[in-house]
């Protein structure tokens, strides 16, 4: 199962990099200015920065609490995007 959200923002690259650096202290993370892969215990988080949005993709493990996973990601992004928060997440 894969869950994806598009998050409208012109600061996608900045938020992607800040969040990736933040979580690199706890999890395996690879990122650059445009893409990020984070290995959470509950599954993979992938982000892609586009000019007007951040695309957030979750690949939860079979036993993961998907709603909790979505909330953790949204809460952390909102902390870094405090000037724009709360960011609208269109999960699909």
N, C-alpha and C positions, 0 to 999 in steps of 0.2 A: 504494500500500500504506500502511496505517495500523496502528500498533502502539500499544496502550493498556495502561497498568497502573493499578491502584488500589493506593494506598499508605495503609494505615491509620495515621492520626495525628490528634491533636486540635490540632496546630500547623501545619496545612496552609497557612494564610494567611501565617504568619511565614516558613516555609521558601520558599514561592513568591516572596515579596518579597525575601528575602535572596539567593536564587539569581538572580533577575532583575536585581537591582542588581549583583551580582558579574559577570554576563555582559554587562551593558550597556556595559562598558568595551571589549569586543572585538566585540560583535555588535549588530545592530539589535534592540532590545527595546522592547516596549510592555507595560505591566502596571498593574494596580491591586491592591487587596487580595484580589480574588477570581479574577482571570484574568491569564494571561501568555502572550505570543507572543514567541518568540525565533527569529531567523533564523540558524541554524547553516549553515556551508558544506555540511554533509552532509544538510541538510533542516530542516524546521520542528519546533520543540518547543513544544507548547502545554500549559499547566497550568491546572487549575481547583481552587480550594480549596473543599472542602465541610466541614461541621462535624466529621466524623469520618474524613475521608480526603482525600488529594491525588490527583486524576486527572491522569495524565501521558500525553500523546499525542505520539507521534513520527510525522512524515510524511517518511520518508527519501527522498532522491533515488534515482533508479534505480540509480546506481552506488555508493551508500553501503554501508558495512559496518554492517549493522543491529545485530549483536551488540555491536560496538564503541560505537555510538551509545547503546545501552541502558546499557552499562557506564559510559560517561562521565557520563551523567545520574545513574545510581544512585550512583556514587562521590561526585559533588559533593553530592547531597542528603544522603548519609550524613555528609559533613563538617559540614554545617550542623545536622544532627540528631544530633550526637555523643552526646547523652544517651539517645537512643532507638536509635541505630545498632547493628547494621545494620537498616535498614528493609526490610520484606518487599515485594517488587515482584511483583505477579501479572500478568505480561505476557500479553497476548492478541492 
